[in-house]
Amino acid sequence: MPSYLRIIALTIIVLLGMAANSLLARAALGSHLIGPLPFTAIRLASGAIMLLVLALLTGTRPKSPHLLMPIMLFLYASAFAYGYEQLGAATGTLFLFFSIQATMLAWEVRRGYRLSGMQWVGSGITLAGLWVLVGGISHRPDLFGMVLMLGAGAAWAGYSILGKKSIDHLAATTANFLYSGLAAIIMLAIYALMKTSHHEAINISLAGLYYTILIGAITSALVYVIWYILMQELPGITSAVIQMLVPIIVVISSAPLLGEHLTPHLLGAGTAMLAGILMVTIANKKEDSLKPKERGRDL
């Protein structure tokens, strides 16, 4: 297969996989097919199993470059699950991507990075869109979900920042899924014992189990590995644009697939947020490409 066709194929797989992460999670959690804690544990565990298989096939030894990475992954997965129990797929993914990019930008500023004029404008547009979006949320569960999804984005950004120094992404991702998955399983076991003592059952339906395994093994673990491979062949600006396509796919797909109601309010706010984030990200990637030393890429 010609290289450009291979890149197109991998890009489509990554886009659909990342979007499916949010859509399937909302389908499982929003319909109460599975509880957030079992979802988190099974997602991380199934992802760890998939990555272990890949590591064995390639002779890779799992090793995390930083002890905080499994913690960040666990925090992200937990907040993600509890957040999507409260928020729709469209709204949740907008908050998630806003938090990821805002946290990464804040980290760069803390290290002495100065925003360009384009980035100031983009930040202003993003915040305006966020203000409009938050203004349309009036119920406490949505506000709680908003905080959780912002926390998930911040944790994922922290995970990405810590992973920039990773040389072997498969080894690092496998180790991080193993450690965070083990922690989640231990917590689930304790939770199950507490439920049993009160003669209560854990909320795990067969459909919820299937959805969660699919998310953990395929749209999380496998897609992450493919994304790392793809980033090796794409310019930084191109990879940034591709990432911004994910929430667009989720927002557009949430209505026909999940029956979510896409209001002009949501679409307008989402468009402003994504346009602003894209301006900031592209400007940052352009500056990175002009620097003599290589900087790590985002997840």
Kinemage of the C-alpha trace (Angstrom):
@kinemage 1
@onewidth
@group {chain A} dominant
@subgroup {mainchain}
@vectorlist {calphas} color= white
{ca met a 1} P 0.000 0.000 0.000
{ca pro a 2} L 1.419 3.439 -0.930
{ca ser a 3} L 2.501 5.501 2.064
{ca tyr a 4} L -0.128 8.199 1.567
{ca leu a 5} L -2.918 5.609 1.438
{ca arg a 6} L -1.542 4.026 4.609
{ca ile a 7} L -1.524 7.401 6.371
{ca ile a 8} L -5.096 8.119 5.240
{ca ala a 9} L -6.233 4.692 6.452
{ca leu a 10} L -4.538 5.113 9.839
{ca thr a 11} L -5.968 8.616 10.197
{ca ile a 12} L -9.506 7.391 9.567
{ca ile a 13} L -9.050 4.573 12.087
{ca val a 14} L -7.732 6.984 14.714
{ca leu a 15} L -10.479 9.553 14.159
{ca leu a 16} L -13.264 6.980 14.328
{ca gly a 17} L -11.653 5.249 17.301
{ca met a 18} L -11.189 8.396 19.373
{ca ala a 19} L -14.705 9.578 18.574
{ca ala a 20} L -16.099 6.141 19.413
{ca asn a 21} L -14.457 6.438 22.837
{ca ser a 22} L -16.833 9.228 23.783
{ca leu a 23} L -19.896 7.925 21.940
{ca leu a 24} L -19.669 4.386 23.327
{ca ala a 25} L -18.880 5.637 26.822
{ca arg a 26} L -21.929 7.870 26.843
{ca ala a 27} L -24.080 5.060 25.412
{ca ala a 28} L -23.000 2.711 28.209
{ca leu a 29} L -22.920 5.168 31.109
{ca gly a 30} L -25.779 7.438 30.077
{ca ser a 31} L -28.096 4.451 29.691
{ca his a 32} L -26.867 3.032 33.033
{ca leu a 33} L -25.744 -0.202 31.384
{ca ile a 34} L -22.729 -0.127 33.704
{ca gly a 35} L -21.595 1.941 36.674
{ca pro a 36} L -18.664 4.394 36.439
{ca leu a 37} L -16.318 2.428 38.720
{ca pro a 38} L -16.818 -0.947 36.986
{ca phe a 39} L -16.513 0.881 33.663
{ca thr a 40} L -13.175 2.383 34.705
{ca ala a 41} L -11.759 -0.901 36.037
{ca ile a 42} L -12.850 -3.026 33.070
{ca arg a 43} L -11.758 -0.392 30.554
{ca leu a 44} L -8.249 -0.124 31.999
{ca ala a 45} L -7.915 -3.890 32.545
{ca ser a 46} L -9.036 -4.805 29.018
{ca gly a 47} L -6.731 -2.121 27.638
{ca ala a 48} L -3.855 -3.564 29.650
{ca ile a 49} L -4.528 -7.061 28.294
{ca met a 50} L -4.566 -5.802 24.697
{ca leu a 51} L -1.336 -3.878 25.202
{ca leu a 52} L 0.322 -6.848 26.909
{ca val a 53} L -0.473 -8.992 23.877
{ca leu a 54} L 1.057 -6.367 21.579
{ca ala a 55} L 4.085 -6.058 23.862
{ca leu a 56} L 4.635 -9.839 23.834
{ca leu a 57} L 4.308 -9.978 20.042
{ca thr a 58} L 6.870 -7.207 19.593
{ca gly a 59} L 9.204 -8.263 22.399
{ca thr a 60} L 8.565 -5.027 24.295
{ca arg a 61} L 9.169 -4.804 28.029
{ca pro a 62} L 6.565 -2.615 29.818
{ca lys a 63} L 8.180 0.315 31.587
{ca ser a 64} L 6.688 3.628 32.674
{ca pro a 65} L 8.941 6.707 32.289
{ca his a 66} L 7.335 8.407 35.301
{ca leu a 67} L 5.595 7.099 38.413
{ca leu a 68} L 2.887 9.751 38.152
{ca met a 69} L 1.736 8.596 34.711
{ca pro a 70} L -0.367 5.620 35.940
{ca ile a 71} L -1.914 7.917 38.562
{ca met a 72} L -2.805 10.502 35.933
{ca leu a 73} L -4.244 7.794 33.682
{ca phe a 74} L -6.347 6.450 36.540
{ca leu a 75} L -7.619 9.934 37.432
{ca tyr a 76} L -8.454 10.639 33.789
{ca ala a 77} L -10.320 7.352 33.310
{ca ser a 78} L -12.269 7.754 36.564
{ca ala a 79} L -13.305 11.374 35.972
{ca phe a 80} L -14.110 10.515 32.350
{ca ala a 81} L -16.485 7.748 33.438
{ca tyr a 82} L -18.269 9.729 36.150
{ca gly a 83} L -18.405 12.773 33.865
{ca tyr a 84} L -20.066 10.943 31.004
{ca glu a 85} L -22.647 9.572 33.405
{ca gln a 86} L -23.807 13.184 33.790
{ca leu a 87} L -23.064 14.848 30.440
{ca gly a 88} L -24.063 14.096 26.875
{ca ala a 89} L -21.390 13.031 24.400
{ca ala a 90} L -21.345 16.376 22.578
{ca thr a 91} L -21.103 18.553 25.680
{ca gly a 92} L -18.685 16.194 27.431
{ca thr a 93} L -16.200 16.072 24.574
{ca leu a 94} L -16.157 19.869 24.275
{ca phe a 95} L -15.281 20.261 27.956
{ca leu a 96} L -12.719 17.448 27.702
{ca phe a 97} L -10.839 18.904 24.748
{ca phe a 98} L -10.982 22.420 26.147
{ca ser a 99} L -9.440 21.244 29.423
{ca ile a 100} L -6.711 19.234 27.668
{ca gln a 101} L -5.548 22.118 25.514
{ca ala a 102} L -5.937 24.729 28.284
{ca thr a 103} L -3.870 22.651 30.723
{ca met a 104} L -1.122 22.050 28.187
{ca leu a 105} L -1.009 25.724 27.291
{ca ala a 106} L -0.901 26.708 30.973
{ca trp a 107} L 2.037 24.330 31.442
{ca glu a 108} L 3.890 25.963 28.558
{ca val a 109} L 3.214 29.450 29.959
{ca arg a 110} L 4.481 28.326 33.362
{ca arg a 111} L 7.726 27.273 31.698
{ca gly a 112} L 8.166 30.737 30.211
{ca tyr a 113} L 6.274 30.379 26.939
{ca arg a 114} L 4.709 33.641 25.683
{ca leu a 115} L 1.452 33.596 23.779
{ca ser a 116} L 1.432 35.073 20.303
{ca gly a 117} L -1.234 37.483 19.098
{ca met a 118} L -3.028 34.630 17.318
{ca gln a 119} L -3.032 32.579 20.503
{ca trp a 120} L -4.459 35.449 22.579
{ca val a 121} L -7.280 35.836 20.062
{ca gly a 122} L -7.854 32.078 19.963
{ca ser a 123} L -7.904 31.894 23.769
{ca gly a 124} L -10.451 34.690 23.915
{ca ile a 125} L -12.707 32.977 21.375
{ca thr a 126} L -12.438 29.679 23.250
{ca leu a 127} L -13.322 31.255 26.596
{ca ala a 128} L -16.247 33.092 25.020
{ca gly a 129} L -17.532 29.814 23.610
{ca leu a 130} L -17.061 28.124 26.989
{ca trp a 131} L -18.945 30.926 28.738
{ca val a 132} L -21.842 30.514 26.309
{ca leu a 133} L -21.811 26.737 26.797
{ca val a 134} L -21.724 26.939 30.602
{ca gly a 135} L -24.462 29.561 30.509
{ca gly a 136} L -26.752 26.977 28.993
{ca ile a 137} L -26.233 24.504 31.836
{ca ser a 138} L -28.605 25.055 34.720
{ca his a 139} L -28.918 21.704 36.486
{ca arg a 140} L -26.544 20.595 39.217
{ca pro a 141} L -25.810 17.149 37.697
{ca asp a 142} L -24.582 18.887 34.547
{ca leu a 143} L -22.409 21.251 36.573
{ca phe a 144} L -20.976 18.287 38.450
{ca gly a 145} L -20.328 16.500 35.178
{ca met a 146} L -18.691 19.618 33.790
{ca val a 147} L -16.229 19.752 36.695
{ca leu a 148} L -15.494 16.043 36.317
{ca met a 149} L -14.849 16.338 32.580
{ca leu a 150} L -12.600 19.357 33.090
{ca gly a 151} L -10.713 17.274 35.654
{ca ala a 152} L -10.469 14.392 33.183
{ca gly a 153} L -8.985 16.716 30.580
{ca ala a 154} L -6.474 18.139 33.043
{ca ala a 155} L -5.407 14.629 34.091
{ca trp a 156} L -5.022 13.525 30.468
{ca ala a 157} L -2.954 16.626 29.732
{ca gly a 158} L -0.743 15.824 32.717
{ca tyr a 159} L -0.387 12.260 31.455
{ca ser a 160} L 0.590 13.574 28.010
{ca ile a 161} L 3.100 16.067 29.396
{ca leu a 162} L 4.777 13.399 31.534
{ca gly a 163} L 4.881 11.047 28.548
{ca lys a 164} L 6.686 13.467 26.232
{ca lys a 165} L 10.053 12.082 27.322
{ca ser a 166} L 8.987 8.517 26.601
{ca ile a 167} L 11.133 6.765 23.990
{ca asp a 168} L 9.124 3.536 23.650
{ca his a 169} L 5.435 4.509 23.671
{ca leu a 170} L 4.172 0.920 23.638
{ca ala a 171} L 6.300 0.027 26.674
{ca ala a 172} L 5.166 3.127 28.547
{ca thr a 173} L 1.476 2.827 27.669
{ca thr a 174} L 1.413 -0.862 28.561
{ca ala a 175} L 2.980 -0.245 31.971
{ca asn a 176} L 0.661 2.674 32.700
{ca phe a 177} L -2.447 0.669 31.812
{ca leu a 178} L -1.210 -2.247 33.921
{ca tyr a 179} L -0.617 -0.177 37.059
{ca ser a 180} L -3.737 1.978 36.749
{ca gly a 181} L -5.850 -1.045 35.836
{ca leu a 182} L -4.616 -2.934 38.896
{ca ala a 183} L -5.491 0.020 41.134
{ca ala a 184} L -8.966 0.265 39.584
{ca ile a 185} L -9.598 -3.470 40.015
{ca ile a 186} L -8.585 -3.298 43.693
{ca met a 187} L -10.976 -0.388 44.221
{ca leu a 188} L -13.731 -2.293 42.401
{ca ala a 189} L -13.140 -5.347 44.612
{ca ile a 190} L -13.446 -3.220 47.755
{ca tyr a 191} L -16.571 -1.570 46.338
{ca ala a 192} L -18.048 -5.001 45.519
{ca leu a 193} L -17.435 -6.215 49.079
{ca met a 194} L -19.173 -3.137 50.444
{ca lys a 195} L -22.117 -3.695 48.108
{ca thr a 196} L -22.325 -7.360 49.057
{ca ser a 197} L -22.378 -6.536 52.768
{ca his a 198} L -25.454 -4.389 52.091
{ca his a 199} L -27.002 -7.075 49.851
{ca glu a 200} L -26.692 -4.852 46.798
{ca ala a 201} L -25.473 -5.769 43.311
{ca ile a 202} L -22.939 -3.922 41.163
{ca asn a 203} L -24.429 -2.350 38.064
{ca ile a 204} L -22.883 -4.328 35.173
{ca ser a 205} L -25.153 -5.484 32.356
{ca leu a 206} L -23.956 -7.748 29.558
{ca ala a 207} L -24.281 -4.930 27.016
{ca gly a 208} L -22.386 -2.581 29.329
{ca leu a 209} L -19.622 -5.160 29.690
{ca tyr a 210} L -19.300 -5.535 25.909
{ca tyr a 211} L -19.203 -1.770 25.397
{ca thr a 212} L -16.551 -1.298 28.063
{ca ile a 213} L -14.276 -4.062 26.777
{ca leu a 214} L -14.557 -2.630 23.277
{ca ile a 215} L -13.636 0.824 24.565
{ca gly a 216} L -10.731 -0.416 26.666
{ca ala a 217} L -9.134 -2.884 24.250
{ca ile a 218} L -9.872 -1.249 20.888
{ca thr a 219} L -10.804 2.442 20.997
{ca ser a 220} L -8.444 3.171 23.889
{ca ala a 221} L -5.404 0.848 23.910
{ca leu a 222} L -5.176 -0.124 20.240
{ca val a 223} L -6.085 3.307 18.901
{ca tyr a 224} L -3.514 4.961 21.190
{ca val a 225} L -0.799 2.737 19.702
{ca ile a 226} L -1.918 3.555 16.145
{ca trp a 227} L -1.978 7.261 17.021
{ca tyr a 228} L 1.626 7.107 18.202
{ca ile a 229} L 2.602 5.413 14.921
{ca leu a 230} L 0.714 8.025 12.919
{ca met a 231} L 2.330 10.947 14.759
{ca gln a 232} L 5.727 9.721 13.597
{ca glu a 233} L 4.672 10.368 9.996
{ca leu a 234} L 2.627 13.559 10.341
{ca pro a 235} L 3.795 17.162 10.781
{ca gly a 236} L 2.870 18.661 14.158
{ca ile a 237} L 0.316 21.043 12.653
{ca thr a 238} L -1.420 18.226 10.771
{ca ser a 239} L -1.692 16.079 13.908
{ca ala a 240} L -3.120 19.076 15.789
{ca val a 241} L -5.806 19.587 13.134
{ca ile a 242} L -6.660 15.878 13.217
{ca gln a 243} L -7.179 16.000 16.995
{ca met a 244} L -9.652 18.845 16.576
{ca leu a 245} L -11.712 16.734 14.166
{ca val a 246} L -12.522 14.270 16.959
{ca pro a 247} L -14.953 16.498 18.922
{ca ile a 248} L -16.524 17.605 15.637
{ca ile a 249} L -17.264 13.978 14.751
{ca val a 250} L -18.656 13.358 18.241
{ca val a 251} L -20.912 16.424 18.160
{ca ile a 252} L -22.263 15.575 14.705
{ca ser a 253} L -22.725 11.876 15.505
{ca ser a 254} L -24.314 12.288 18.939
{ca ala a 255} L -27.720 13.231 17.498
{ca pro a 256} L -28.306 10.308 15.091
{ca leu a 257} L -26.487 7.690 17.193
{ca leu a 258} L -27.466 8.670 20.740
{ca gly a 259} L -30.560 10.762 20.151
{ca glu a 260} L -29.034 13.863 21.720
{ca his a 261} L -30.644 17.188 20.935
{ca leu a 262} L -28.164 19.552 19.288
{ca thr a 263} L -29.377 23.074 19.955
{ca pro a 264} L -28.122 26.198 18.137
{ca his a 265} L -26.734 27.223 21.539
{ca leu a 266} L -24.580 24.090 21.759
{ca leu a 267} L -23.474 24.205 18.124
{ca gly a 268} L -22.544 27.893 18.329
{ca ala a 269} L -20.607 27.488 21.550
{ca gly a 270} L -18.888 24.347 20.289
{ca thr a 271} L -17.867 25.982 17.024
{ca ala a 272} L -16.347 28.944 18.852
{ca met a 273} L -14.485 26.710 21.310
{ca leu a 274} L -13.035 24.435 18.646
{ca ala a 275} L -12.064 27.354 16.394
{ca gly a 276} L -10.273 29.055 19.284
{ca ile a 277} L -8.500 25.870 20.392
{ca leu a 278} L -7.395 25.219 16.816
{ca met a 279} L -5.942 28.735 16.496
{ca val a 280} L -3.963 28.337 19.707
{ca thr a 281} L -2.743 24.840 18.821
{ca ile a 282} L -1.701 25.666 15.255
{ca ala a 283} L 0.217 28.747 16.410
{ca asn a 284} L 1.987 26.654 19.043
{ca lys a 285} L 2.886 23.913 16.545
{ca lys a 286} L 4.202 26.473 14.060
{ca glu a 287} L 6.511 27.933 16.702
{ca asp a 288} L 7.652 24.459 17.729
{ca ser a 289} L 8.637 23.684 14.144
{ca leu a 290} L 10.878 26.766 14.064
{ca lys a 291} L 12.799 25.788 17.198
{ca pro a 292} L 16.067 23.911 16.736
{ca lys a 293} L 15.457 21.454 19.522
{ca glu a 294} L 12.694 18.933 19.254
{ca arg a 295} L 9.839 19.076 21.722
{ca gly a 296} L 7.574 16.174 22.605
{ca arg a 297} L 4.274 15.724 20.853
{ca asp a 298} L 0.865 15.645 22.478
{ca leu a 299} L -1.281 12.578 22.831
